[in-house]
């Protein structure tokens, strides 16, 4: 676990970081638009239908996928179901408390769910087995296990990598509605590969993929979910500060430049299995 875990940063250190950022320097030596090293491992959990571990610098997140047959939502009787759950566990950082999910867990799950859903990452319409009666229900569980900043991006990348790794039994349906599972397993019907790119605003400077110390001194945060084709499918703003239109456009330009490499790494990890 990273040793730099605290919720209050001393004023001298805060001013040092903000001064460094203003000069174009960062805590870990990166440039303002430089992402940390990304590592993706898939198939890490034998009991899951799909799983992945993402390391973004010292931040680490695991995601698991379980798929089961169940009833569809009443307003989408011919589509599969996607449910995203996130839990910020004390194993990742002392700032995460044990107990039921709080607003931070819920926000993380919603940000990832919105990006996956808005990009149509899974072809949910292809996951209906018996329309109105049985569909595949996909459950994505996200667990940050080492928090050193920007667990939103790491969580989104881990969730997408786990979905790419997921295999489900091939099904056949008889005329009388009997569903039979074959031994053969097939991938989920993946339609797109969205990635998440987050920026912190510190003073008048934007930095991508903030580490934990940078998050402690940031004024605001914005996350873009970018599709494989480079389109924006979701945006989430956090923090008390604000962004000018020019800052948003500048951040978006950087996000769209970084996204293809992130997407390529997810695809490469999926092909290694």
C-alpha positions in Angstrom: 0.0 0.0 0.0 1.2 3.5 -0.7 2.6 5.2 2.4 1.3 8.6 1.2 -2.2 8.2 2.8 -3.7 11.1 4.6 -6.8 13.3 4.4 -5.2 16.6 5.6 -2.1 17.9 4.0 0.1 20.3 5.9 -0.2 23.9 4.7 3.6 24.2 3.7 3.3 21.0 1.7 0.1 22.2 0.1 1.7 25.4 -1.0 4.8 23.6 -2.3 2.7 21.3 -4.5 0.6 24.2 -5.8 3.8 26.2 -6.6 5.3 23.2 -8.4 2.2 22.7 -10.5 2.2 26.4 -11.4 5.8 26.0 -12.7 4.8 23.0 -14.7 6.3 20.4 -12.3 4.5 17.6 -10.6 5.0 15.5 -7.4 6.1 12.4 -9.3 8.1 14.2 -12.0 5.5 13.9 -14.8 4.4 16.6 -17.2 0.9 18.1 -16.8 -0.6 15.9 -19.6 1.4 12.8 -18.9 -0.5 9.6 -17.7 1.2 7.3 -15.2 2.3 3.8 -16.3 -0.7 1.5 -16.9 -0.6 -2.2 -16.4 -3.5 -4.5 -17.1 -3.8 -8.2 -16.0 -6.9 -10.2 -16.8 -8.3 -13.5 -15.7 -7.0 -13.0 -12.1 -10.1 -14.5 -10.3 -10.9 -18.2 -11.1 -14.4 -18.1 -9.7 -15.5 -15.0 -11.7 -16.8 -15.1 -15.3 -14.4 -12.3 -16.0 -11.8 -10.4 -14.0 -9.0 -7.9 -14.2 -6.5 -6.0 -12.2 -5.3 -2.5 -13.2 -2.3 -0.7 -11.8 -2.1 3.0 -12.6 1.1 4.1 -11.0 0.7 3.0 -7.4 -3.1 2.9 -7.6 -4.5 -0.6 -8.0 -8.0 -1.7 -8.7 -9.6 -5.2 -9.2 -12.9 -5.8 -11.0 -14.9 -9.0 -11.3 -17.8 -9.9 -13.5 -20.5 -12.5 -12.7 -23.2 -13.3 -15.3 -26.4 -15.2 -14.6 -29.8 -15.7 -16.2 -32.7 -13.7 -14.8 -35.6 -11.6 -15.6 -35.2 -8.4 -17.7 -36.2 -4.9 -16.6 -39.9 -4.3 -17.4 -39.1 -1.2 -19.5 -36.5 -3.2 -21.6 -38.0 -6.8 -21.9 -35.7 -7.8 -24.8 -32.4 -6.5 -23.4 -29.8 -7.8 -21.0 -29.1 -6.2 -17.7 -25.9 -4.4 -16.6 -25.4 -3.6 -12.9 -22.2 -1.9 -11.6 -21.2 -2.0 -7.9 -18.2 -0.3 -6.3 -16.8 -0.6 -2.8 -14.0 1.5 -1.4 -12.5 -0.9 1.1 -10.2 -0.1 4.0 -7.6 -2.4 2.4 -7.0 0.3 -0.2 -6.6 3.2 2.2 -7.4 4.2 5.9 -9.5 7.0 4.5 -12.1 4.3 3.4 -14.2 3.2 6.3 -15.8 -0.3 6.7 -19.6 -0.5 6.5 -22.3 -0.1 4.0 -21.7 1.9 0.8 -21.6 5.7 1.2 -21.9 8.5 -1.3 -18.3 8.0 -2.6 -19.0 4.3 -3.4 -22.2 5.2 -5.1 -20.6 8.0 -7.1 -17.8 5.8 -8.3 -20.3 3.1 -9.4 -22.5 5.6 -11.2 -19.6 7.2 -13.1 -18.4 3.9 -14.4 -21.9 2.7 -15.1 -22.8 5.8 -17.0 -19.6 5.6 -19.2 -20.2 1.9 -20.0 -23.9 2.3 -20.6 -23.6 5.6 -22.7 -21.0 4.0 -24.9 -23.1 0.8 -25.3 -20.0 -1.1 -24.3 -22.1 -4.3 -24.2 -24.8 -5.1 -26.8 -27.5 -5.6 -24.2 -30.0 -6.2 -27.0 -28.0 -9.3 -28.0 -28.2 -10.7 -24.5 -31.9 -11.7 -24.5 -32.5 -15.4 -24.3 -36.3 -15.5 -24.1 -37.6 -11.9 -24.6 -39.6 -10.8 -21.7 -38.6 -13.8 -19.6 -34.9 -14.6 -19.5 -31.9 -12.5 -20.3 -28.2 -12.4 -19.2 -27.7 -10.2 -16.2 -24.1 -8.8 -16.0 -22.8 -7.8 -12.5 -19.6 -5.8 -12.4 -18.0 -5.4 -9.0 -15.1 -2.9 -8.5 -12.7 -2.9 -5.6 -9.8 -0.4 -5.3 -7.1 -2.2 -3.4 -4.4 0.5 -3.2 -5.3 4.2 -3.5 -2.7 6.6 -4.6 -5.0 8.9 -6.6 -7.4 8.7 -9.6 -9.2 5.5 -8.7 -12.0 6.6 -11.1 -9.9 6.0 -14.2 -8.4 2.9 -12.8 -11.8 1.5 -11.8 -13.2 2.2 -15.3 -10.3 0.6 -17.0 -10.5 -2.4 -14.7 -14.3 -2.8 -15.3 -13.8 -2.7 -19.1 -10.9 -5.1 -19.0 -13.0 -7.5 -16.9 -15.9 -7.3 -19.4 -13.5 -8.0 -22.3 -12.3 -11.1 -20.3 -15.8 -12.4 -19.5 -17.0 -15.7 -21.0 -20.5 -17.1 -20.7 -21.9 -20.5 -21.6 -23.3 -20.8 -25.2 -27.1 -21.4 -25.0 -29.7 -23.1 -27.1 -33.4 -22.6 -26.7 -35.9 -25.3 -27.8 -39.4 -24.4 -29.3 -41.0 -25.1 -25.9 -38.7 -22.6 -24.2 -36.2 -25.0 -22.6 -32.8 -23.4 -22.2 -29.8 -25.6 -22.5 -26.2 -24.6 -21.6 -23.3 -26.0 -23.6 -19.8 -26.6 -22.3 -18.5 -24.1 -24.8 -18.2 -20.5 -23.6 -18.3 -17.4 -25.7 -17.3 -13.8 -25.1 -19.8 -11.1 -24.1 -21.1 -9.2 -27.2 -18.8 -6.2 -26.8 -19.8 -3.2 -28.9 -17.3 -0.5 -27.8 -14.4 0.0 -25.4 -14.8 3.3 -23.5 -11.9 4.5 -21.4 -11.9 7.1 -18.6 -9.6 10.1 -18.4 -9.6 12.4 -15.4 -8.1 15.9 -14.8 -7.5 17.8 -11.7 -7.6 21.6 -11.7 -5.0 23.1 -9.3 -4.9 26.8 -9.4 -5.1 27.7 -13.1 -3.4 24.5 -14.2 -4.9 21.2 -15.4 -3.1 18.0 -14.7 -4.2 14.6 -16.0 -4.4 11.4 -13.9 -3.8 13.2 -10.5 -1.9 11.3 -7.8 -3.3 11.4 -4.3 -1.3 14.4 -3.1 -2.5 16.3 -6.1 -6.1 15.3 -5.4 -5.7 16.7 -1.9 -4.9 20.2 -3.2 -7.1 20.3 -6.3 -9.9 22.8 -6.7 -12.0 20.6 -9.0 -12.0 17.4 -11.0 -13.5 16.4 -14.4 -13.7 12.9 -15.9 -14.3 12.1 -19.6 -15.5 8.7 -20.8 -14.2 8.4 -24.4 -15.3 5.7 -26.9 -13.0 3.7 -29.1 -13.8 6.1 -32.0 -12.9 9.1 -29.9 -16.4 10.4 -29.0 -17.3 11.6 -25.6 -20.0 9.5 -24.0 -20.0 10.8 -20.5 -18.6 13.7 -18.3 -18.5 13.9 -14.5 -17.4 16.9 -12.6 -16.3 16.8 -9.0 -15.0 19.2 -6.3 -16.1 22.7 -5.3 -14.1 24.6 -8.0 -15.2 25.3 -11.6 -13.9 25.1 -15.1 -14.0 27.6 -17.9 -15.3 26.4 -21.3 -11.7 26.8 -22.6 -10.3 24.6 -19.8 -12.9 21.9 -20.6 -12.0 22.0 -24.3 -8.3 21.8 -23.5 -8.8 18.8 -21.2 -11.0 17.1 -23.8 -8.4 17.5 -26.4 -5.8 15.8 -24.2 -8.3 13.1 -23.2 -9.0 12.3 -26.8 -5.3 12.1 -27.5 -4.6 9.8 -24.6 -7.6 7.5 -25.0 -6.5 5.4 -28.1 -3.4 4.2 -26.2 -5.5 3.3 -23.1 -8.0 1.4 -25.3 -5.2 -0.4 -27.1 -3.7 -1.6 -23.8 -7.1 -3.0 -22.8 -7.5 -4.8 -26.1 -3.9 -6.2 -25.8 -4.6 -7.5 -22.3 -7.8 -9.2 -23.6 -5.9 -10.9 -26.4 -3.2 -12.2 -24.1 -5.7 -14.6 -22.4 
